[in-house]
Amino acid sequence: MVIDFSCFPGLHRLTSGLMTFLDEEEVRLFEETCSFFYNHMLDRLAVSTSGSTGVPKTYFFEKSAVEASIRGTVSSLKLEGVKTALLALPLRYVAGRMMLLRAMYMGWKLTWFRPAMVWYQIPEVDFAALTPAQLVRNVEVLNRVGVLLLGGGQLTARALELIRNRARGRVYQSFSTTETLTNFAFRELAPAYEASYKVMEGVCIRVDEESVLHVRYPGVTDGEVCTGDLVELTGDNAFVWKGRKDILINSGGLKVCPEYVESLLSEVLPDRAFVVSSVVDEVFGERIVVVIEGDGSEDAAKWMRQIDALYAEKAISRAIKPLEIRFMEKLPVTQTGKPDRRKVRTILNRS
């Protein structure tokens, strides 16, 4: 479906059209967003977290905060000349809702796809926001999107290779939270590559004694927000992400970020769904394991030899190396498609 927001659209007709490919909740959220933006029937925008890092929460934002966030993103990514955009994210979470609101605020012509992992025909557009999983399954977007913004998941070695070799335009990875009303920092992936995220103009960051990132976004956040992310500052306004504090693995007193280990193992398992987790261990407290999606018929010893070789080649501490490989026929995921780490760990330790 294509919606031209350069002029006020017929909302009743749009709602009827959306009912043909969106579920009831998504249509309701579209109507609420229209009421918030066009009719002022809602004085605050409600957005909910996914619950992937805890109990789902709902946050409320004034229109001034929404507009400040949109202006910040447009300025940071140089989107002033954008005319067309693609929406393929669910409205129930902040990334999809803000993509819709950017189109309304900026007057873009928006192509709206049902949120999915695979599409059969992708139009040429100036701007799109997708997840890394959507990118890997629809590689042709790299040739059809002028500015691509990725968020909502980790980038694998496979995804980075595709971006570097096939991107036609600019590609960025966002750093965001629901509390900051989507992104507050970016790093460029193509045509140049940046390892560090750089915060948007006006955003203030700091780390506490545990290396947890805190952010204050004037005009958007109500004071300072603790993100729960472990980072390393590489400058006053830049940082490298290390992982989530709330899912650290404590192995022999060493706190290990599973996301960091996963980024290493993506070289060995570039095309496999897997997650790094832990099982209870009488000696170490927790033992690091890598869980691969599959029926268990593959040669786990072969992969373990490749992991050993990788750690030796890159001189990576063996203290953060998985000690075994396990298989799950289907890895559990959250509603946003991220690994459900709590459920994986529960299944492992129950078995």
Backbone torsions as a table, in degrees:
resi	resn	phi	psi	omega
1	MET	NA	138.5	-180.0
2	VAL	-116.1	129.6	179.4
3	ILE	-123.2	126.3	178.2
4	ASP	-97.1	106.4	-178.9
5	PHE	-90.9	10.0	177.2
6	SER	-71.0	-17.2	172.2
7	CYS	-136.1	163.0	-176.3
8	PHE	-64.0	118.5	-176.9
9	PRO	-80.4	159.9	174.0
10	GLY	-75.9	101.1	-170.2
11	LEU	-66.7	-36.4	-179.6
12	HIS	-64.3	-44.2	178.1
13	ARG	-64.2	-39.7	179.4
14	LEU	-62.7	-44.6	-179.1
15	THR	-60.5	-41.7	178.7
16	SER	-62.3	-40.6	179.0
17	GLY	-68.3	-38.2	-179.0
18	LEU	-66.5	-29.0	-179.6
19	MET	-63.3	-16.9	-178.4
20	THR	-79.6	-18.0	-178.9
21	PHE	-138.3	-3.4	175.6
22	LEU	-113.1	154.2	178.0
23	ASP	-79.2	173.2	-173.1
24	GLU	-60.5	-39.3	-179.0
25	GLU	-65.5	-41.9	-179.2
26	GLU	-65.3	-39.1	177.9
27	VAL	-64.7	-41.0	178.5
28	ARG	-62.2	-41.9	179.4
29	LEU	-66.6	-34.6	175.2
30	PHE	-62.4	-45.1	179.7
31	GLU	-63.0	-41.0	178.1
32	GLU	-63.8	-41.2	-179.8
33	THR	-64.8	-39.9	176.9
34	CYS	-64.2	-42.4	178.8
35	SER	-62.0	-38.7	179.2
36	PHE	-67.5	-43.1	-172.3
37	PHE	-86.0	-43.9	-172.6
38	TYR	-95.2	-43.3	-169.3
39	ASN	-100.7	-10.6	-178.6
40	HIS	57.8	25.6	176.9
41	MET	-75.6	-23.4	174.5
42	LEU	-114.3	128.3	-177.8
43	ASP	-89.9	-11.1	177.5
44	ARG	-138.7	147.8	177.7
45	LEU	-94.9	128.2	178.4
46	ALA	-101.6	124.5	175.9
47	VAL	-129.7	142.5	-175.4
48	SER	-114.4	149.7	174.5
49	THR	-78.7	164.4	-177.9
50	SER	-79.6	-20.0	-175.4
51	GLY	84.6	5.6	-177.6
52	SER	-70.2	-21.4	179.2
53	THR	-117.5	19.8	179.6
54	GLY	153.8	-161.7	179.1
55	VAL	-69.8	131.8	178.8
56	PRO	-56.8	139.1	179.3
57	LYS	-128.5	156.2	176.9
58	THR	-116.7	134.2	178.9
59	TYR	-119.6	150.5	-176.9
60	PHE	-120.7	136.6	-176.7
61	PHE	-130.5	138.1	173.7
62	GLU	-72.4	161.7	-179.3
63	LYS	-62.2	-33.1	179.4
64	SER	-63.1	-35.4	178.5
65	ALA	-69.2	-41.3	178.4
66	VAL	-61.4	-45.8	-178.8
67	GLU	-66.8	-35.7	178.1
68	ALA	-65.1	-40.6	178.3
69	SER	-64.5	-42.9	180.0
70	ILE	-63.2	-46.7	-179.6
71	ARG	-62.0	-38.4	179.7
72	GLY	-64.2	-43.0	179.3
73	THR	-67.0	-45.7	-179.4
74	VAL	-59.7	-42.8	-179.2
75	SER	-68.9	-44.6	-176.1
76	SER	-65.4	-38.1	-177.2
77	LEU	-97.1	3.4	179.1
78	LYS	55.7	56.8	-176.7
79	LEU	-100.5	14.1	-175.9
80	GLU	-59.1	-31.6	-177.8
81	GLY	-90.4	3.5	-178.2
82	VAL	-67.5	135.1	176.2
83	LYS	-118.2	-30.7	-175.7
84	THR	-126.9	146.9	-178.1
85	ALA	-146.7	163.5	-179.9
86	LEU	-122.0	130.0	175.2
87	LEU	-114.9	120.1	178.3
88	ALA	-140.0	27.1	-179.9
89	LEU	-115.6	148.7	-179.8
90	PRO	-68.9	143.0	-179.3
91	LEU	-75.3	-13.6	-176.1
92	ARG	-70.4	-12.5	178.0
93	TYR	-120.8	163.7	-166.5
94	VAL	-63.3	-35.2	-176.6
95	ALA	-63.2	-44.6	179.1
96	GLY	-68.3	-41.5	-178.6
97	ARG	-64.6	-41.7	-178.9
98	MET	-70.9	-30.2	175.7
99	MET	-63.9	-42.0	177.4
100	LEU	-64.0	-44.0	-178.8
101	LEU	-67.2	-34.2	175.5
102	ARG	-62.2	-42.2	179.4
103	ALA	-62.5	-41.2	178.3
104	MET	-65.0	-48.3	-175.1
105	TYR	-66.6	-40.1	-175.0
106	MET	-92.0	-8.6	-180.0
107	GLY	72.8	39.2	-178.6
108	TRP	-82.8	158.2	168.9
109	LYS	-90.8	112.2	-168.5
110	LEU	-106.2	122.3	169.7
111	THR	-90.5	123.4	-172.9
112	TRP	-113.5	117.1	176.6
113	PHE	-102.5	150.0	169.3
114	ARG	-59.9	131.9	177.9
115	PRO	-56.2	118.0	-176.3
116	ALA	-156.7	174.0	179.4
117	MET	-95.0	-24.3	-176.9
118	VAL	-133.8	135.2	175.3
119	TRP	-125.5	153.3	-174.8
120	TYR	-98.0	-19.0	178.7
121	GLN	-148.4	123.7	-175.8
122	ILE	-116.2	122.9	-179.0
123	PRO	-76.5	161.8	172.5
124	GLU	-79.7	124.5	-179.6
125	VAL	-136.4	162.1	179.8
126	ASP	-78.4	-31.3	-172.2
127	PHE	-149.0	141.4	175.6
128	ALA	-151.3	149.3	174.0
129	ALA	-121.4	122.7	-176.9
130	LEU	-136.1	168.5	171.7
131	THR	-89.9	157.4	176.1
132	PRO	-57.6	-36.0	179.5
133	ALA	-64.1	-39.5	177.1
134	GLN	-65.1	-39.4	179.3
135	LEU	-60.2	-49.5	-175.9
136	VAL	-61.0	-32.1	-178.7
137	ARG	-89.5	-7.7	179.8
138	ASN	-138.0	62.6	-171.2
139	VAL	-59.7	-27.1	-177.1
140	GLU	-62.9	-15.7	177.6
141	VAL	-60.8	-26.3	-179.4
142	LEU	-65.9	-20.7	177.7
143	ASN	-99.0	-4.1	-171.1
144	ARG	-124.6	-0.5	-178.3
145	VAL	-120.7	129.8	-179.2
146	GLY	-70.7	-47.9	177.3
147	VAL	-129.1	120.1	-178.5
148	LEU	-113.7	128.1	179.2
149	LEU	-112.8	122.8	-178.4
150	LEU	-108.5	138.8	177.9
151	GLY	-165.1	171.6	176.7
152	GLY	87.4	15.8	179.3
153	GLY	172.5	166.9	180.0
154	GLN	-77.6	151.3	174.1
155	LEU	-92.8	125.5	176.9
156	THR	-83.8	167.4	175.5
157	ALA	-60.6	-35.2	178.0
158	ARG	-63.0	-44.9	-179.6
159	ALA	-64.2	-42.5	179.1
160	LEU	-63.7	-39.1	178.0
161	GLU	-62.8	-42.4	178.4
162	LEU	-62.4	-43.8	-178.4
163	ILE	-62.9	-47.2	-176.9
164	ARG	-65.3	-34.2	-174.9
165	ASN	-90.7	-23.8	-169.0
166	ARG	-126.7	-6.1	-176.5
167	ALA	-67.8	127.7	177.2
168	ARG	-84.3	-35.5	-176.6
169	GLY	-117.8	-150.6	-179.3
170	ARG	-89.5	140.0	178.6
171	VAL	-129.1	132.7	-179.8
172	TYR	-129.7	154.3	169.2
173	GLN	-112.1	133.4	-176.9
174	SER	-96.9	155.0	170.7
175	PHE	-120.5	122.0	-170.5
176	SER	-150.2	162.9	170.2
177	THR	-141.4	160.3	174.9
178	THR	-63.9	-37.9	-177.6
179	GLU	-63.9	-26.1	177.8
180	THR	-98.1	13.1	177.6
181	LEU	56.7	59.4	-177.7
182	THR	74.8	-147.1	-163.7
183	ASN	-66.5	143.9	171.7
184	PHE	-130.6	-0.6	177.3
185	ALA	-153.1	155.1	-179.7
186	PHE	-140.1	158.2	164.7
187	ARG	-134.7	140.9	-179.0
188	GLU	-82.6	136.1	178.1
189	LEU	-109.5	-26.7	179.3
190	ALA	-159.3	144.0	4.0
191	PRO	-74.9	-26.6	174.2
192	ALA	-89.5	163.2	178.8
193	TYR	-121.5	129.9	177.8
194	GLU	-122.6	131.6	177.8
195	ALA	-80.3	-28.3	-175.9
196	SER	-98.6	146.2	169.0
197	TYR	-81.5	141.8	175.3
198	LYS	-115.3	129.5	-176.7
199	VAL	-75.3	156.0	-179.8
200	MET	-71.6	159.6	-178.7
201	GLU	-58.2	131.4	178.5
202	GLY	92.4	-17.1	-179.6
203	VAL	-79.5	136.1	179.7
204	CYS	-114.0	135.3	179.3
205	ILE	-129.6	157.4	172.2
206	ARG	-155.5	162.6	173.8
207	VAL	-118.6	147.1	178.2
208	ASP	-91.3	-170.4	-175.2
209	GLU	-67.0	-15.4	177.8
210	GLU	-101.2	11.4	180.0
211	SER	68.2	23.8	177.6
212	VAL	-86.7	136.2	-176.0
213	LEU	-81.0	133.1	172.8
214	HIS	-119.8	141.8	-175.4
215	VAL	-136.4	144.3	173.6
216	ARG	-129.5	122.4	-177.1
217	TYR	-117.4	93.6	-176.7
218	PRO	-55.6	133.4	-179.1
219	GLY	88.9	-12.7	-179.2
220	VAL	-119.7	-56.9	-178.0
221	THR	-87.4	152.6	174.5
222	ASP	-91.5	83.7	-175.6
223	GLY	83.0	-149.7	-175.5
224	GLU	-95.1	142.8	-179.4
225	VAL	-115.8	130.8	172.9
226	CYS	-89.5	116.9	-174.1
227	THR	-80.4	-24.7	-174.8
228	GLY	81.5	6.3	-179.4
229	ASP	-97.4	137.7	175.8
230	LEU	-89.1	125.3	-176.9
231	VAL	-137.1	166.0	172.1
232	GLU	-121.5	120.4	179.4
233	LEU	-69.7	132.1	177.2
234	THR	-114.7	8.4	179.8
235	GLY	173.1	178.1	-179.5
236	ASP	-62.7	-31.6	-174.8
237	ASN	-127.2	25.9	-176.8
238	ALA	-141.8	152.6	-179.2
239	PHE	-157.9	159.4	173.3
240	VAL	-111.6	130.7	-179.2
241	TRP	-79.7	136.3	-179.8
242	LYS	-110.0	-32.1	-178.8
243	GLY	155.2	-174.2	179.5
244	ARG	-97.2	134.3	179.7
245	LYS	-64.8	-37.3	-170.9
246	ASP	-76.6	-3.9	178.2
247	ILE	-122.5	20.6	178.0
248	LEU	-60.5	145.2	174.4
249	ILE	-101.4	124.7	179.4
250	ASN	-98.3	98.8	-177.1
251	SER	-113.1	105.9	-179.7
252	GLY	63.9	30.3	-178.8
253	GLY	87.6	-8.3	177.9
254	LEU	-93.7	125.9	179.9
255	LYS	-89.1	117.6	-173.0
256	VAL	-112.6	131.3	175.5
257	CYS	-85.6	114.4	-179.8
258	PRO	-61.4	-33.4	179.9
259	GLU	-63.8	-36.0	178.6
260	TYR	-66.0	-43.7	178.3
261	VAL	-63.1	-39.2	178.4
262	GLU	-62.1	-38.5	178.9
263	SER	-63.7	-32.5	176.6
264	LEU	-71.3	-45.2	-174.4
265	LEU	-73.5	-13.7	179.8
266	SER	-63.2	-19.6	175.1
267	GLU	-72.0	-32.1	179.6
268	VAL	-84.9	-33.2	-176.0
269	LEU	-122.0	60.4	-172.4
270	PRO	-67.5	-26.6	-174.6
271	ASP	-118.4	19.4	-178.7
272	ARG	-117.6	144.2	172.3
273	ALA	-80.1	124.4	-179.6
274	PHE	-153.0	165.4	178.1
275	VAL	-148.1	144.1	175.6
276	VAL	-92.7	128.8	-177.5
277	SER	-141.3	-159.1	-177.7
278	SER	-151.1	157.3	171.9
279	VAL	-126.1	157.0	179.4
280	VAL	-64.5	135.6	-179.4
281	ASP	-133.2	132.8	-176.3
282	GLU	-67.5	-26.1	-178.3
283	VAL	-92.0	-52.4	-173.5
284	PHE	-91.0	-10.0	-173.8
285	GLY	88.4	-58.6	173.6
286	GLU	-133.7	138.6	178.1
287	ARG	-111.0	128.8	-177.2
288	ILE	-73.9	131.3	176.3
289	VAL	-133.6	153.5	172.2
290	VAL	-109.2	128.5	-176.9
291	VAL	-108.5	118.7	-177.0
292	ILE	-105.6	137.3	176.9
293	GLU	-72.3	121.9	-179.5
294	GLY	165.2	174.8	-176.1
295	ASP	-89.0	0.2	177.4
296	GLY	88.4	6.3	-178.4
297	SER	-83.0	-13.0	-178.0
298	GLU	-74.2	165.7	-178.0
299	ASP	-84.6	94.6	-179.3
300	ALA	-64.7	-34.3	-178.8
301	ALA	-63.1	-35.7	179.0
302	LYS	-63.0	-46.0	179.6
303	TRP	-65.4	-36.6	179.6
304	MET	-65.6	-36.7	175.9
305	ARG	-64.2	-38.4	178.2
306	GLN	-67.3	-37.3	177.0
307	ILE	-65.4	-43.5	177.2
308	ASP	-58.8	-42.4	-179.3
309	ALA	-66.0	-39.7	179.2
310	LEU	-61.9	-46.9	-178.7
311	TYR	-64.3	-37.5	178.8
312	ALA	-68.9	-42.7	-178.3
313	GLU	-63.8	-40.9	-176.6
314	LYS	-95.0	4.7	179.1
315	ALA	54.3	45.0	179.0
316	ILE	-88.0	138.9	-179.1
317	SER	-57.4	130.6	178.7
318	ARG	-72.0	-9.7	177.4
319	ALA	-67.0	-20.0	179.1
320	ILE	-111.6	21.5	178.5
321	LYS	-92.2	135.6	174.3
322	PRO	-58.5	139.0	-178.1
323	LEU	-93.5	-12.1	176.9
324	GLU	-159.5	165.0	176.9
325	ILE	-115.8	133.9	174.8
326	ARG	-127.1	165.3	-177.5
327	PHE	-124.7	145.8	169.5
328	MET	-130.1	133.3	-177.6
329	GLU	-58.5	-37.4	176.6
330	LYS	-144.1	117.6	178.8
331	LEU	-71.9	129.5	177.9
332	PRO	-69.9	142.8	178.7
333	VAL	-130.0	161.0	176.4
334	THR	-80.4	178.1	179.4
335	GLN	-63.1	-24.3	179.8
336	THR	-93.6	7.9	176.0
337	GLY	85.9	4.6	177.7
338	LYS	-83.7	155.3	177.3
339	PRO	-58.6	132.8	175.3
340	ASP	-85.9	85.8	-170.9
341	ARG	-64.7	-37.4	179.0
342	ARG	-63.2	-42.3	-179.5
343	LYS	-68.4	-39.9	177.6
344	VAL	-59.2	-47.2	-178.1
345	ARG	-64.3	-39.2	178.8
346	THR	-62.7	-44.8	-179.4
347	ILE	-63.8	-42.7	-178.7
348	LEU	-61.5	-46.8	-174.8
349	ASN	-77.7	-23.0	175.9
350	ARG	-72.8	-31.6	-178.2
351	SER	-84.5	NA	NA
